[in-house]
Amino acid sequence: MKITIIGTGYVGLVTGACLAEQGNDVFCLDLDEKKIAMLNDGGIPIHEPGLEEVVARNRAAGRLTFSTDIAAGVAHGELQFIAVGTPPDEDGSADLQYVLAAARNIGKHMTGFKVIVDKSTVPVGTADRVSAAMAEEIAARGCDASFSVVSNPEFLKEGAAVEDFMRPDRIVIGHASNEAGERARTLMKKLYAPFNRHHERTHWMDVRSAEFTKYAANAMLATRISFMNELANLADQVGVDIEAVRHGIGSDPRIGHGFLYAGAGYGGSCFPKDVQALERTARQYDQDLLILRAVEAVNDKQKQVLGRKVAARFGNDLAGKHFALWGLAFKPNTDDMREAPARVLLRDLIERGASVAVFDPVAMNEAKRVLALDFNGEQFGKISFAGSPMAALDGAEALVIVTEWKAFRSPDFEQIKARLKHPVIFDGRNLFQPELMAEHGIEYHGIGRSVLTRA
Protein backbone atom coordinates (compact mmCIF):
# COMPACT_ATOMS: atom_id res chain seq x y z
CA MET A 1 0.00 0.00 0.00
CA LYS A 2 1.11 3.60 -0.62
CA ILE A 3 1.20 5.58 2.60
CA THR A 4 2.19 9.14 3.44
CA ILE A 5 3.29 10.02 6.97
CA ILE A 6 3.18 13.72 7.84
CA GLY A 7 5.66 14.41 10.64
CA THR A 8 8.86 12.54 11.47
CA GLY A 9 8.91 12.77 15.26
CA TYR A 10 8.61 9.81 17.63
CA VAL A 11 5.21 8.73 16.35
CA GLY A 12 5.61 9.56 12.66
CA LEU A 13 9.07 8.09 12.17
CA VAL A 14 8.28 4.88 14.06
CA THR A 15 4.96 4.49 12.23
CA GLY A 16 6.51 5.10 8.83
CA ALA A 17 9.48 2.80 9.39
CA CYS A 18 7.38 -0.03 10.80
CA LEU A 19 4.77 0.16 8.04
CA ALA A 20 7.59 0.07 5.48
CA GLU A 21 8.96 -2.98 7.29
CA GLN A 22 5.66 -4.70 6.44
CA GLY A 23 6.27 -4.13 2.73
CA ASN A 24 4.39 -0.87 2.23
CA ASP A 25 5.63 2.06 0.13
CA VAL A 26 5.99 4.89 2.68
CA PHE A 27 6.61 8.58 2.01
CA CYS A 28 7.60 10.52 5.15
CA LEU A 29 6.95 14.25 4.88
CA ASP A 30 8.34 16.93 7.19
CA LEU A 31 8.87 20.66 6.72
CA ASP A 32 12.04 20.62 8.83
CA GLU A 33 14.72 20.59 6.15
CA LYS A 34 17.53 19.77 8.61
CA LYS A 35 15.66 16.74 9.93
CA ILE A 36 14.90 15.44 6.43
CA ALA A 37 18.53 15.98 5.40
CA MET A 38 19.68 14.01 8.45
CA LEU A 39 17.30 11.14 7.65
CA ASN A 40 18.40 11.06 4.01
CA ASP A 41 22.03 10.97 5.17
CA GLY A 42 21.30 7.90 7.29
CA GLY A 43 20.94 9.68 10.62
CA ILE A 44 18.12 9.47 13.17
CA PRO A 45 16.88 12.59 15.01
CA ILE A 46 15.67 10.66 18.06
CA HIS A 47 17.00 7.83 20.21
CA GLU A 48 14.75 4.80 19.95
CA PRO A 49 16.16 1.25 20.28
CA GLY A 50 16.00 -0.66 17.00
CA LEU A 51 14.66 2.23 14.94
CA GLU A 52 17.88 3.13 13.14
CA GLU A 53 18.23 -0.41 11.77
CA VAL A 54 14.61 -0.51 10.56
CA VAL A 55 14.94 2.87 8.85
CA ALA A 56 18.23 1.95 7.18
CA ARG A 57 16.93 -1.41 5.98
CA ASN A 58 13.80 0.05 4.39
CA ARG A 59 15.55 3.08 2.87
CA ALA A 60 17.96 0.67 1.20
CA ALA A 61 15.03 -1.41 -0.07
CA GLY A 62 13.36 1.69 -1.53
CA ARG A 63 10.27 1.37 0.63
CA LEU A 64 10.95 4.46 2.78
CA THR A 65 11.35 7.99 1.39
CA PHE A 66 11.97 11.26 3.25
CA SER A 67 11.05 14.61 1.71
CA THR A 68 9.84 18.17 2.32
CA ASP A 69 7.74 18.16 -0.88
CA ILE A 70 4.12 18.61 0.24
CA ALA A 71 2.56 18.09 -3.19
CA ALA A 72 4.53 14.89 -3.74
CA GLY A 73 3.54 13.64 -0.29
CA VAL A 74 -0.16 14.22 -0.92
CA ALA A 75 0.03 12.62 -4.36
CA HIS A 76 1.83 9.54 -3.01
CA GLY A 77 -0.47 8.01 -0.44
CA GLU A 78 -4.12 7.05 -0.50
CA LEU A 79 -3.63 6.84 3.26
CA GLN A 80 -2.41 10.14 4.73
CA PHE A 81 -1.24 9.79 8.34
CA ILE A 82 -1.08 13.03 10.32
CA ALA A 83 1.58 12.50 13.01
CA VAL A 84 2.62 16.04 13.88
CA GLY A 85 3.07 17.51 17.35
CA THR A 86 0.18 18.67 19.52
CA PRO A 87 2.00 20.64 22.24
CA PRO A 88 0.02 22.01 25.19
CA ASP A 89 -1.35 25.51 24.71
CA GLU A 90 -1.21 28.13 27.47
CA ASP A 91 -4.51 26.88 28.92
CA GLY A 92 -3.43 23.22 28.84
CA SER A 93 -5.44 22.33 25.76
CA ALA A 94 -3.80 20.59 22.80
CA ASP A 95 -2.49 23.01 20.18
CA LEU A 96 -3.93 21.77 16.89
CA GLN A 97 -2.32 24.30 14.55
CA TYR A 98 0.07 21.74 13.04
CA VAL A 99 -2.66 19.11 12.65
CA LEU A 100 -4.98 21.57 10.89
CA ALA A 101 -2.15 22.92 8.73
CA ALA A 102 -1.43 19.36 7.59
CA ALA A 103 -5.11 18.84 6.81
CA ARG A 104 -5.26 22.05 4.78
CA ASN A 105 -2.19 21.05 2.80
CA ILE A 106 -3.80 17.74 1.92
CA GLY A 107 -6.98 19.57 0.88
CA LYS A 108 -5.00 21.96 -1.32
CA HIS A 109 -3.27 19.22 -3.31
CA MET A 110 -5.46 16.09 -3.32
CA THR A 111 -7.17 15.01 -6.53
CA GLY A 112 -8.70 11.65 -5.61
CA PHE A 113 -10.07 9.81 -2.61
CA LYS A 114 -7.92 9.97 0.52
CA VAL A 115 -8.14 8.48 3.98
CA ILE A 116 -6.88 10.99 6.53
CA VAL A 117 -5.58 9.15 9.58
CA ASP A 118 -5.25 11.18 12.76
CA LYS A 119 -2.27 9.48 14.44
CA SER A 120 -1.38 12.45 16.62
CA THR A 121 -2.89 12.55 20.09
CA VAL A 122 -5.83 14.91 19.61
CA PRO A 123 -8.88 15.89 21.70
CA VAL A 124 -12.40 14.72 20.98
CA GLY A 125 -13.85 16.52 17.98
CA THR A 126 -10.56 16.99 16.13
CA ALA A 127 -11.67 14.79 13.22
CA ASP A 128 -14.57 17.19 12.65
CA ARG A 129 -12.17 20.15 12.55
CA VAL A 130 -9.85 18.29 10.19
CA SER A 131 -12.79 17.47 7.92
CA ALA A 132 -13.97 21.09 7.93
CA ALA A 133 -10.48 22.43 7.12
CA MET A 134 -10.06 20.00 4.23
CA ALA A 135 -13.55 20.60 2.88
CA GLU A 136 -12.88 24.34 2.84
CA GLU A 137 -9.67 23.91 0.84
CA ILE A 138 -11.28 21.47 -1.60
CA ALA A 139 -14.25 23.77 -2.15
CA ALA A 140 -11.96 26.75 -2.77
CA ARG A 141 -10.41 24.80 -5.65
CA GLY A 142 -13.75 23.75 -7.08
CA CYS A 143 -12.63 20.14 -6.73
CA ASP A 144 -14.94 17.19 -6.05
CA ALA A 145 -12.34 14.91 -4.41
CA SER A 146 -13.73 12.90 -1.51
CA PHE A 147 -12.12 11.78 1.73
CA SER A 148 -12.76 10.21 5.11
CA VAL A 149 -11.11 11.06 8.42
CA VAL A 150 -10.12 8.16 10.66
CA SER A 151 -8.84 8.21 14.24
CA ASN A 152 -6.02 5.72 14.87
CA PRO A 153 -4.31 6.75 18.12
CA GLU A 154 -0.86 5.44 18.96
CA PHE A 155 -0.04 3.47 22.11
CA LEU A 156 3.75 3.45 21.83
CA LYS A 157 6.08 3.57 24.82
CA GLU A 158 9.21 5.61 24.27
CA GLY A 159 12.14 3.24 24.54
CA ALA A 160 10.04 0.33 23.25
CA ALA A 161 8.17 2.00 20.38
CA VAL A 162 9.34 -0.31 17.57
CA GLU A 163 8.45 -3.42 19.56
CA ASP A 164 5.08 -1.91 20.54
CA PHE A 165 4.23 -1.10 16.94
CA MET A 166 5.29 -4.45 15.52
CA ARG A 167 3.57 -6.44 18.29
CA PRO A 168 0.66 -4.26 19.42
CA ASP A 169 -1.58 -5.29 22.28
CA ARG A 170 -4.44 -3.42 20.59
CA ILE A 171 -5.16 -1.34 17.50
CA VAL A 172 -7.86 1.28 17.92
CA ILE A 173 -9.56 2.62 14.80
CA GLY A 174 -12.47 5.03 14.73
CA HIS A 175 -14.28 5.66 11.45
CA ALA A 176 -17.48 7.19 10.14
CA SER A 177 -20.51 5.01 9.43
CA ASN A 178 -21.16 6.49 5.98
CA GLU A 179 -20.03 5.16 2.59
CA ALA A 180 -16.67 6.97 2.69
CA GLY A 181 -16.13 5.75 6.25
CA GLU A 182 -16.73 2.14 5.24
CA ARG A 183 -14.30 2.55 2.35
CA ALA A 184 -11.76 3.88 4.86
CA ARG A 185 -12.40 0.91 7.13
CA THR A 186 -11.66 -1.50 4.29
CA LEU A 187 -8.32 0.18 3.59
CA MET A 188 -7.35 0.33 7.27
CA LYS A 189 -8.26 -3.32 7.72
CA LYS A 190 -6.00 -4.21 4.80
CA LEU A 191 -3.17 -2.07 6.19
CA TYR A 192 -3.24 -3.70 9.61
CA ALA A 193 -3.93 -7.26 8.43
CA PRO A 194 -0.29 -8.37 9.03
CA PHE A 195 -0.63 -7.36 12.70
CA ASN A 196 -3.75 -9.45 13.18
CA ARG A 197 -2.56 -12.82 11.85
CA HIS A 198 -2.49 -14.65 15.19
CA HIS A 199 -5.57 -13.02 16.66
CA GLU A 200 -7.70 -9.96 16.05
CA ARG A 201 -6.23 -6.95 17.85
CA THR A 202 -8.31 -4.23 16.21
CA HIS A 203 -11.04 -2.43 18.12
CA TRP A 204 -13.43 -0.70 15.74
CA MET A 205 -15.49 2.23 16.99
CA ASP A 206 -16.76 5.68 16.08
CA VAL A 207 -14.20 8.44 15.60
CA ARG A 208 -14.91 10.37 18.80
CA SER A 209 -14.65 7.27 20.96
CA ALA A 210 -11.27 6.45 19.41
CA GLU A 211 -10.03 9.98 20.10
CA PHE A 212 -11.20 9.69 23.71
CA THR A 213 -9.68 6.23 24.20
CA LYS A 214 -6.12 7.55 23.88
CA TYR A 215 -6.61 10.20 26.57
CA ALA A 216 -8.46 7.78 28.83
CA ALA A 217 -5.60 5.25 28.63
CA ASN A 218 -2.86 7.75 29.47
CA ALA A 219 -4.95 9.32 32.22
CA MET A 220 -5.46 5.91 33.85
CA LEU A 221 -1.74 5.11 33.74
CA ALA A 222 -0.84 8.52 35.14
CA THR A 223 -3.41 8.00 37.91
CA ARG A 224 -1.81 4.72 38.97
CA ILE A 225 1.62 6.35 39.16
CA SER A 226 0.41 9.29 41.24
CA PHE A 227 -1.63 6.97 43.46
CA MET A 228 1.45 4.92 44.33
CA ASN A 229 3.62 7.98 44.80
CA GLU A 230 1.16 9.46 47.27
CA LEU A 231 1.04 6.17 49.20
CA ALA A 232 4.85 6.00 49.13
CA ASN A 233 5.14 9.41 50.76
CA LEU A 234 2.83 8.26 53.55
CA ALA A 235 4.77 4.98 53.81
CA ASP A 236 7.91 6.97 54.58
CA GLN A 237 6.15 8.57 57.51
CA VAL A 238 4.53 5.49 59.03
CA GLY A 239 7.40 3.03 58.60
CA VAL A 240 6.06 0.97 55.70
CA ASP A 241 7.96 -0.55 52.78
CA ILE A 242 6.04 0.50 49.66
CA GLU A 243 7.67 -2.30 47.63
CA ALA A 244 6.09 -4.90 49.89
CA VAL A 245 2.78 -3.09 49.53
CA ARG A 246 3.15 -3.03 45.74
CA HIS A 247 3.61 -6.79 45.63
CA GLY A 248 0.72 -7.28 48.00
CA ILE A 249 -1.84 -5.29 46.04
CA GLY A 250 -0.43 -6.07 42.58
CA SER A 251 -1.15 -9.76 43.04
CA ASP A 252 -4.86 -8.92 42.94
CA PRO A 253 -5.83 -9.52 39.28
CA ARG A 254 -8.27 -6.61 39.48
CA ILE A 255 -5.30 -4.31 40.16
CA GLY A 256 -2.23 -5.93 38.56
CA HIS A 257 1.42 -4.97 38.88
CA GLY A 258 1.80 -2.55 35.98
CA PHE A 259 2.47 1.13 36.67
CA LEU A 260 2.43 0.65 40.43
CA TYR A 261 6.04 1.71 40.97
CA ALA A 262 6.72 4.57 43.35
CA GLY A 263 9.29 7.06 42.16
CA ALA A 264 10.23 10.65 41.45
CA GLY A 265 7.22 11.43 39.26
CA TYR A 266 6.35 10.91 35.61
CA GLY A 267 7.45 13.11 32.70
CA GLY A 268 7.76 12.88 28.95
CA SER A 269 5.67 14.15 26.08
CA CYS A 270 2.47 12.20 26.76
CA PHE A 271 1.22 11.90 30.32
CA PRO A 272 1.63 15.54 31.44
CA LYS A 273 0.09 17.12 28.36
CA ASP A 274 -2.60 14.47 27.87
CA VAL A 275 -3.85 14.79 31.45
CA GLN A 276 -3.97 18.57 31.04
CA ALA A 277 -5.72 18.32 27.67
CA LEU A 278 -8.38 15.96 29.04
CA GLU A 279 -9.00 18.32 31.95
CA ARG A 280 -9.34 21.20 29.50
CA THR A 281 -11.85 19.25 27.41
CA ALA A 282 -13.88 18.56 30.56
CA ARG A 283 -13.96 22.26 31.46
CA GLN A 284 -15.29 23.08 28.00
CA TYR A 285 -18.30 20.92 28.88
CA ASP A 286 -18.64 22.33 32.43
CA GLN A 287 -17.25 19.15 33.94
CA ASP A 288 -14.59 19.01 36.65
CA LEU A 289 -12.32 15.95 36.59
CA LEU A 290 -11.34 16.04 40.26
CA ILE A 291 -9.27 12.85 40.14
CA LEU A 292 -7.15 14.06 37.24
CA ARG A 293 -6.59 17.43 38.89
CA ALA A 294 -5.26 15.53 41.90
CA VAL A 295 -3.14 13.27 39.67
CA GLU A 296 -1.44 16.30 38.15
CA ALA A 297 -0.95 18.03 41.51
CA VAL A 298 0.53 14.90 43.10
CA ASN A 299 2.95 14.47 40.20
CA ASP A 300 4.12 18.07 40.32
CA LYS A 301 4.76 17.70 44.05
CA GLN A 302 6.44 14.30 43.62
CA LYS A 303 9.14 15.78 41.41
CA GLN A 304 10.25 17.78 44.45
CA VAL A 305 10.57 14.77 46.76
CA LEU A 306 14.23 13.99 46.04
CA GLY A 307 15.25 17.60 46.57
CA ARG A 308 13.46 17.65 49.93
CA LYS A 309 15.16 14.39 50.96
CA VAL A 310 18.57 15.81 50.10
CA ALA A 311 17.84 19.02 52.04
CA ALA A 312 16.56 17.05 55.04
CA ARG A 313 19.84 15.14 55.15
CA PHE A 314 22.38 17.86 54.26
CA GLY A 315 20.52 21.04 55.22
CA ASN A 316 18.49 23.62 53.32
CA ASP A 317 21.62 25.65 52.55
CA LEU A 318 23.69 23.52 50.17
CA ALA A 319 26.21 26.23 49.26
CA GLY A 320 29.62 24.69 48.67
CA LYS A 321 28.21 21.16 48.47
CA HIS A 322 28.53 18.98 45.39
CA PHE A 323 26.27 16.07 44.38
CA ALA A 324 26.24 13.32 41.75
CA LEU A 325 23.13 12.65 39.69
CA TRP A 326 22.55 9.51 37.62
CA GLY A 327 19.82 9.69 34.98
CA LEU A 328 18.54 12.74 33.11
CA ALA A 329 15.96 11.45 30.59
CA PHE A 330 12.42 11.14 31.89
CA LYS A 331 12.64 7.35 31.44
CA PRO A 332 15.25 4.80 30.30
CA ASN A 333 15.94 3.92 26.65
CA THR A 334 15.25 7.45 25.42
CA ASP A 335 16.98 10.83 25.33
CA ASP A 336 13.70 12.68 25.89
CA MET A 337 14.06 15.44 28.50
CA ARG A 338 10.53 16.80 28.26
CA GLU A 339 9.01 17.25 31.75
CA ALA A 340 11.87 15.13 33.15
CA PRO A 341 11.98 14.98 36.98
CA ALA A 342 15.76 15.50 36.81
CA ARG A 343 15.17 19.06 35.63
CA VAL A 344 13.13 19.85 38.74
CA LEU A 345 15.73 18.26 41.02
CA LEU A 346 18.59 20.18 39.41
CA ARG A 347 16.67 23.41 39.81
CA ASP A 348 16.11 22.66 43.51
CA LEU A 349 19.73 21.72 44.24
CA ILE A 350 21.25 24.63 42.32
CA GLU A 351 18.92 27.21 43.84
CA ARG A 352 19.98 25.91 47.26
CA GLY A 353 23.58 26.63 46.28
CA ALA A 354 24.84 23.18 45.26
CA SER A 355 26.79 22.09 42.20
CA VAL A 356 25.97 18.81 40.44
CA ALA A 357 27.84 16.33 38.27
CA VAL A 358 25.41 14.48 36.00
CA PHE A 359 25.52 11.36 33.84
CA ASP A 360 23.03 9.67 31.52
CA PRO A 361 23.88 6.79 29.13
CA VAL A 362 22.03 8.41 26.20
CA ALA A 363 20.61 11.85 26.99
CA MET A 364 23.79 13.87 27.62
CA ASN A 365 23.69 15.91 24.38
CA GLU A 366 19.97 16.58 24.65
CA ALA A 367 20.41 17.45 28.34
CA LYS A 368 23.11 20.01 27.53
CA ARG A 369 20.76 21.70 25.09
CA VAL A 370 17.72 21.65 27.40
CA LEU A 371 19.53 22.59 30.60
CA ALA A 372 21.28 25.50 28.88
CA LEU A 373 17.77 26.87 28.28
CA ASP A 374 16.57 26.06 31.81
CA PHE A 375 19.41 27.87 33.60
CA ASN A 376 21.24 31.14 33.20
CA GLY A 377 24.98 31.08 32.53
CA GLU A 378 26.08 31.17 36.16
CA GLN A 379 23.62 28.46 37.19
CA PHE A 380 24.42 26.31 34.15
CA GLY A 381 28.06 26.52 35.18
CA LYS A 382 27.17 24.60 38.33
CA ILE A 383 26.33 21.55 36.21
CA SER A 384 29.19 19.35 35.01
CA PHE A 385 28.69 16.51 32.55
CA ALA A 386 30.64 13.41 33.55
CA GLY A 387 32.04 10.87 31.14
CA SER A 388 30.86 7.86 33.14
CA PRO A 389 28.65 7.02 36.12
CA MET A 390 31.62 6.56 38.42
CA ALA A 391 33.34 9.74 37.25
CA ALA A 392 30.26 11.70 38.34
CA LEU A 393 30.79 10.53 41.94
CA ASP A 394 34.22 12.05 42.52
CA GLY A 395 34.07 14.57 45.35
CA ALA A 396 30.28 14.37 45.69
CA GLU A 397 28.52 14.42 49.04
CA ALA A 398 26.02 11.80 47.86
CA LEU A 399 24.56 10.07 44.82
CA VAL A 400 21.03 10.79 43.60
CA ILE A 401 19.43 8.37 41.09
CA VAL A 402 16.58 9.77 38.99
CA THR A 403 16.22 7.44 35.96
CA GLU A 404 16.10 3.64 36.18
CA TRP A 405 18.61 2.76 33.46
CA LYS A 406 19.65 -0.90 33.52
CA ALA A 407 23.29 0.20 33.67
CA PHE A 408 22.60 1.61 37.15
CA ARG A 409 21.03 -1.53 38.62
CA SER A 410 24.17 -3.47 39.60
CA PRO A 411 26.97 -0.98 40.28
CA ASP A 412 30.16 -1.54 42.23
CA PHE A 413 28.99 -0.35 45.64
CA GLU A 414 32.46 -0.43 47.13
CA GLN A 415 33.68 1.89 44.40
CA ILE A 416 30.70 4.16 45.02
CA LYS A 417 31.64 4.36 48.70
CA ALA A 418 35.27 5.08 47.85
CA ARG A 419 34.44 7.94 45.50
CA LEU A 420 31.71 9.68 47.53
CA LYS A 421 32.53 11.93 50.48
CA HIS A 422 29.70 10.23 52.37
CA PRO A 423 28.28 6.75 51.63
CA VAL A 424 24.78 8.10 50.91
CA ILE A 425 22.41 7.19 48.07
CA PHE A 426 19.06 8.83 47.31
CA ASP A 427 17.28 6.34 45.07
CA GLY A 428 14.42 7.99 43.20
CA ARG A 429 13.43 4.72 41.48
CA ASN A 430 13.89 2.15 44.28
CA LEU A 431 16.51 0.23 42.30
CA PHE A 432 18.20 -1.25 45.36
CA GLN A 433 17.12 -3.21 48.42
CA PRO A 434 17.61 -1.40 51.74
CA GLU A 435 18.96 -4.60 53.31
CA LEU A 436 21.69 -4.83 50.65
CA MET A 437 22.61 -1.21 51.20
CA ALA A 438 22.93 -1.88 54.93
CA GLU A 439 25.30 -4.78 54.22
CA HIS A 440 27.50 -2.43 52.18
CA GLY A 441 27.40 0.26 54.86
CA ILE A 442 25.54 2.70 52.64
CA GLU A 443 22.97 5.12 53.98
CA TYR A 444 19.98 4.59 51.74
CA HIS A 445 17.00 6.85 51.07
CA GLY A 446 14.41 5.35 48.72
CA ILE A 447 10.87 6.39 47.92
CA GLY A 448 8.51 4.89 50.47
CA ARG A 449 11.09 2.43 51.83
CA SER A 450 10.87 2.05 55.60
CA VAL A 451 14.44 0.85 56.17
CA LEU A 452 16.98 3.66 56.55
CA THR A 453 20.56 2.68 57.28
CA ARG A 454 23.39 4.92 58.37
CA ALA A 455 27.02 4.06 57.74
Solvent accessible surface area in square Angstrom, and as a share of the most:
residue,aa,sasa,rsa
1,M,61,0.27
2,K,117,0.49
3,I,0,0.00
4,T,0,0.00
5,I,0,0.00
6,I,16,0.08
7,G,7,0.06
8,T,1,0.00
9,G,26,0.25
10,Y,38,0.14
11,V,32,0.18
12,G,0,0.00
13,L,0,0.00
14,V,0,0.00
15,T,0,0.00
16,G,0,0.00
17,A,0,0.00
18,C,0,0.00
19,L,0,0.00
20,A,0,0.00
21,E,54,0.24
22,Q,64,0.29
23,G,49,0.48
24,N,13,0.06
25,D,48,0.25
26,V,0,0.00
27,F,19,0.08
28,C,0,0.00
29,L,8,0.04
30,D,22,0.11
31,L,118,0.59
32,D,64,0.33
33,E,128,0.57
34,K,175,0.74
35,K,48,0.21
36,I,11,0.05
37,A,53,0.41
38,M,85,0.38
39,L,0,0.00
40,N,65,0.33
41,D,124,0.64
42,G,39,0.38
43,G,23,0.22
44,I,35,0.18
45,P,43,0.27
46,I,27,0.14
47,H,66,0.29
48,E,9,0.04
49,P,57,0.36
50,G,36,0.35
51,L,0,0.00
52,E,97,0.44
53,E,103,0.46
54,V,12,0.07
55,V,4,0.03
56,A,54,0.42
57,R,116,0.42
58,N,0,0.00
59,R,80,0.29
60,A,93,0.72
61,A,54,0.42
62,G,55,0.53
63,R,74,0.27
64,L,8,0.04
65,T,62,0.36
66,F,8,0.03
67,S,23,0.15
68,T,51,0.30
69,D,70,0.36
70,I,41,0.21
71,A,48,0.37
72,A,38,0.30
73,G,0,0.00
74,V,1,0.01
75,A,81,0.62
76,H,40,0.18
77,G,0,0.00
78,E,66,0.29
79,L,0,0.00
80,Q,0,0.00
81,F,0,0.00
82,I,1,0.00
83,A,7,0.06
84,V,29,0.17
85,G,46,0.44
86,T,8,0.04
87,P,54,0.34
88,P,66,0.42
89,D,71,0.37
90,E,180,0.81
91,D,64,0.33
92,G,10,0.10
93,S,24,0.15
94,A,16,0.12
95,D,26,0.14
96,L,12,0.06
97,Q,102,0.45
98,Y,105,0.40
99,V,0,0.00
100,L,32,0.16
101,A,49,0.38
102,A,6,0.05
103,A,0,0.00
104,R,79,0.29
105,N,37,0.19
106,I,0,0.00
107,G,0,0.00
108,K,96,0.41
109,H,76,0.34
110,M,1,0.01
111,T,113,0.66
112,G,34,0.33
113,F,24,0.10
114,K,16,0.07
115,V,0,0.00
116,I,0,0.00
117,V,0,0.00
118,D,2,0.01
119,K,9,0.04
120,S,8,0.05
121,T,13,0.07
122,V,6,0.03
123,P,23,0.14
124,V,40,0.23
125,G,11,0.11
126,T,1,0.01
127,A,7,0.06
128,D,81,0.42
129,R,127,0.46
130,V,0,0.00
131,S,35,0.23
132,A,62,0.48
133,A,6,0.05
134,M,0,0.00
135,A,49,0.38
136,E,104,0.47
137,E,24,0.11
138,I,11,0.06
139,A,74,0.57
140,A,88,0.68
141,R,96,0.35
142,G,72,0.69
143,C,37,0.22
144,D,138,0.71
145,A,14,0.11
146,S,56,0.36
147,F,40,0.17
148,S,7,0.05
149,V,11,0.06
150,V,0,0.00
151,S,3,0.02
152,N,2,0.01
153,P,8,0.05
154,E,9,0.04
155,F,37,0.15
156,L,30,0.15
157,K,99,0.42
158,E,20,0.09
159,G,10,0.10
160,A,36,0.28
161,A,4,0.03
162,V,20,0.11
163,E,90,0.40
164,D,24,0.12
165,F,13,0.06
166,M,47,0.21
167,R,163,0.60
168,P,17,0.11
169,D,109,0.57
170,R,72,0.26
171,I,10,0.05
172,V,4,0.02
173,I,0,0.00
174,G,0,0.00
175,H,19,0.09
176,A,34,0.27
177,S,107,0.69
178,N,89,0.45
179,E,154,0.69
180,A,26,0.20
181,G,0,0.00
182,E,80,0.36
183,R,121,0.44
184,A,0,0.00
185,R,78,0.28
186,T,90,0.53
187,L,29,0.14
188,M,0,0.00
189,K,122,0.52
190,K,128,0.54
191,L,3,0.01
192,Y,8,0.03
193,A,50,0.39
194,P,41,0.26
195,F,9,0.04
196,N,27,0.14
197,R,189,0.69
198,H,167,0.75
199,H,106,0.47
200,E,110,0.49
201,R,41,0.15
202,T,14,0.08
203,H,97,0.43
204,W,62,0.22
205,M,54,0.24
206,D,78,0.41
207,V,20,0.12
208,R,113,0.41
209,S,45,0.29
210,A,0,0.00
211,E,3,0.01
212,F,98,0.41
213,T,40,0.23
214,K,7,0.03
215,Y,4,0.02
216,A,42,0.32
217,A,22,0.17
218,N,10,0.05
219,A,8,0.06
220,M,119,0.53
221,L,53,0.26
222,A,0,0.00
223,T,33,0.19
224,R,50,0.18
225,I,24,0.12
226,S,3,0.02
227,F,107,0.45
228,M,0,0.00
229,N,0,0.00
230,E,98,0.44
231,L,58,0.29
232,A,0,0.00
233,N,44,0.22
234,L,102,0.51
235,A,4,0.03
236,D,46,0.24
237,Q,147,0.65
238,V,91,0.53
239,G,53,0.51
240,V,55,0.32
241,D,35,0.18
242,I,3,0.02
243,E,23,0.10
244,A,64,0.49
245,V,46,0.27
246,R,17,0.06
247,H,99,0.44
248,G,51,0.49
249,I,48,0.24
250,G,2,0.02
251,S,77,0.49
252,D,34,0.18
253,P,128,0.81
254,R,211,0.77
255,I,69,0.35
256,G,22,0.21
257,H,84,0.38
258,G,42,0.41
259,F,70,0.29
260,L,4,0.02
261,Y,128,0.49
262,A,5,0.04
263,G,2,0.02
264,A,2,0.02
265,G,1,0.01
266,Y,16,0.06
267,G,4,0.04
268,G,2,0.02
269,S,20,0.13
270,C,38,0.23
271,F,27,0.11
272,P,14,0.09
273,K,36,0.15
274,D,1,0.01
275,V,0,0.00
276,Q,55,0.24
277,A,5,0.04
278,L,16,0.08
279,E,11,0.05
280,R,69,0.25
281,T,21,0.12
282,A,10,0.08
283,R,113,0.41
284,Q,110,0.49
285,Y,138,0.52
286,D,135,0.70
287,Q,110,0.49
288,D,82,0.43
289,L,61,0.30
290,L,114,0.57
291,I,121,0.62
292,L,14,0.07
293,R,118,0.43
294,A,53,0.41
295,V,7,0.04
296,E,42,0.19
297,A,61,0.47
298,V,22,0.13
299,N,5,0.03
300,D,78,0.41
301,K,121,0.51
302,Q,1,0.00
303,K,16,0.07
304,Q,84,0.38
305,V,7,0.04
306,L,3,0.02
307,G,1,0.01
308,R,99,0.36
309,K,39,0.17
310,V,0,0.00
311,A,7,0.05
312,A,93,0.72
313,R,73,0.27
314,F,25,0.10
315,G,31,0.30
316,N,109,0.56
317,D,108,0.56
318,L,0,0.00
319,A,67,0.52
320,G,81,0.77
321,K,59,0.25
322,H,45,0.20
323,F,0,0.00
324,A,0,0.00
325,L,1,0.00
326,W,2,0.01
327,G,0,0.00
328,L,0,0.00
329,A,2,0.01
330,F,31,0.13
331,K,50,0.21
332,P,23,0.14
333,N,59,0.30
334,T,0,0.00
335,D,30,0.16
336,D,8,0.04
337,M,2,0.01
338,R,110,0.40
339,E,87,0.39
340,A,1,0.01
341,P,3,0.02
342,A,1,0.00
343,R,64,0.23
344,V,51,0.29
345,L,2,0.01
346,L,0,0.00
347,R,78,0.28
348,D,27,0.14
349,L,1,0.00
350,I,5,0.03
351,E,115,0.52
352,R,64,0.23
353,G,21,0.20
354,A,1,0.00
355,S,36,0.23
356,V,0,0.00
357,A,8,0.06
358,V,0,0.00
359,F,26,0.11
360,D,1,0.00
361,P,54,0.34
362,V,47,0.27
363,A,0,0.00
364,M,33,0.15
365,N,123,0.63
366,E,47,0.21
367,A,0,0.00
368,K,88,0.37
369,R,134,0.49
370,V,11,0.06
371,L,0,0.00
372,A,50,0.39
373,L,137,0.68
374,D,36,0.19
375,F,10,0.04
376,N,91,0.47
377,G,65,0.62
378,E,143,0.64
379,Q,41,0.18
380,F,57,0.24
381,G,63,0.60
382,K,67,0.29
383,I,11,0.06
384,S,57,0.37
385,F,52,0.22
386,A,16,0.12
387,G,74,0.71
388,S,41,0.26
389,P,34,0.22
390,M,32,0.14
391,A,43,0.33
392,A,1,0.01
393,L,0,0.00
394,D,76,0.40
395,G,36,0.35
396,A,0,0.00
397,E,12,0.06
398,A,0,0.00
399,L,0,0.00
400,V,0,0.00
401,I,0,0.00
402,V,2,0.01
403,T,1,0.01
404,E,48,0.22
405,W,16,0.06
406,K,162,0.69
407,A,75,0.58
408,F,1,0.00
409,R,116,0.42
410,S,102,0.66
411,P,21,0.13
412,D,74,0.38
413,F,16,0.07
414,E,97,0.44
415,Q,61,0.27
416,I,1,0.00
417,K,66,0.28
418,A,85,0.66
419,R,84,0.31
420,L,11,0.06
421,K,124,0.53
422,H,73,0.33
423,P,35,0.22
424,V,1,0.01
425,I,0,0.00
426,F,0,0.00
427,D,0,0.00
428,G,0,0.00
429,R,43,0.16
430,N,17,0.09
431,L,26,0.13
432,F,5,0.02
433,Q,93,0.41
434,P,1,0.01
435,E,96,0.43
436,L,68,0.34
437,M,0,0.00
438,A,45,0.35
439,E,143,0.64
440,H,50,0.22
441,G,23,0.22
442,I,1,0.00
443,E,6,0.03
444,Y,1,0.00
445,H,26,0.12
446,G,4,0.04
447,I,0,0.00
448,G,0,0.00
449,R,14,0.05
450,S,46,0.29
451,V,57,0.33
452,L,89,0.44
453,T,24,0.14
454,R,152,0.55
455,A,86,0.67
